[in-house]
Amino acid sequence: MSNVKGSAFAARIVWVRLHQGEAGIERIARQVSPALGALLRGGAVMSRWYPFEQFIEMNVALDRIFGAGDLGLIKPLGRYAADAHLTTIYRLFYKVGTVKWILARASRLWGMHYDSGMMHVDNYPGREAGLRIEGFGTPHRVHCLSVWGWAERSVELSGGAAVRSEELACRLRGDAHCRLMVSWE
């Protein structure tokens, strides 16, 4: 069983509060498992590990209740998480680092956010990079989309413009790893 840090939950809880208020927290808390409902009502401890399954449950519920139920809200939530945490906790990095430098740091910090798998960054000449997630114990489409949204926004926050991205491989389709290509101007 994989785990994820509370910071991933905290960003989504803040998103609900900003967009739906406390009524939104209560609405979603009533429609999820009792453990996740308690987490939503009480807030997540940023440095604590939580079951990855709860992260998936939360995102699916957010998409079902506040989105269209097609996982279309997941990438925007990943983007929001980049804004929520990377402009505060890692703000200095974004001011001084290049896009490739930021992505390289993200791969080194993967283990601080997930206790499974690794993210590798493949740098190419020019303004493009590949992100590979390998060995993640419990791959899920929600996770792929969340990382994808986070990656796009991270490129923007570190100076990239006109960001384009493409998913090239996914373990859920039978590929050996998940792979995302990102380019920017």
DADAWO-V636346 format. One record per backbone hydrogen bond with DSSP energy under -0.5 kcal/mol. NH is the residue of the N-H (numbers start at 0). CO is the residue of the C=O. Records with the same first field share a line. If there is no record, write none. Layout:
NH: CO  CO
//
This chain:
3: 49
4: 112
5: 44  47
6: 45
7: 4
8: 4
9: 5
10: 6
11: 7
12: 8
13: 9
14: 10
15: 11
16: 12
17: 13
18: 14
19: 15
20: 15  16
23: 19  20
24: 20
25: 21
26: 22
27: 23
28: 24
29: 25
30: 27
31: 28
36: 32
37: 33
38: 34
39: 35
40: 36
41: 37
42: 38
45: 43
47: 44
49: 3
51: 1
53: 50
54: 50
55: 51
56: 52
57: 53
58: 54
59: 55
60: 56
61: 57
62: 58
63: 59
64: 60
65: 61
66: 61  62
68: 62
73: 70
74: 70
75: 71
76: 72
77: 73
78: 74
79: 75
80: 76
81: 77
82: 78
83: 79
84: 80
85: 80  81
86: 81  82
87: 84
88: 84
89: 84
90: 87
92: 89
93: 89
94: 90
95: 91
96: 92
101: 97
102: 98
103: 99
104: 100
105: 101
106: 102
107: 103
108: 104
109: 105  106
111: 108
112: 108  109
113: 109
114: 2
116: 134
117: 133
119: 131
121: 119  129
122: 120
123: 127
127: 125
128: 181
129: 121
130: 179
131: 119
132: 177
133: 117  131
138: 135
143: 139
144: 140
145: 141
146: 142
147: 143
148: 144
149: 145
150: 146
151: 147
152: 148
153: 149
154: 150
155: 151
156: 152
157: 153
158: 155
159: 154
163: 182
165: 180
167: 165  178
168: 178
172: 169
173: 170
174: 169
177: 132
178: 168
179: 130
180: 165
181: 128
182: 163
183: 126
184: 160
//
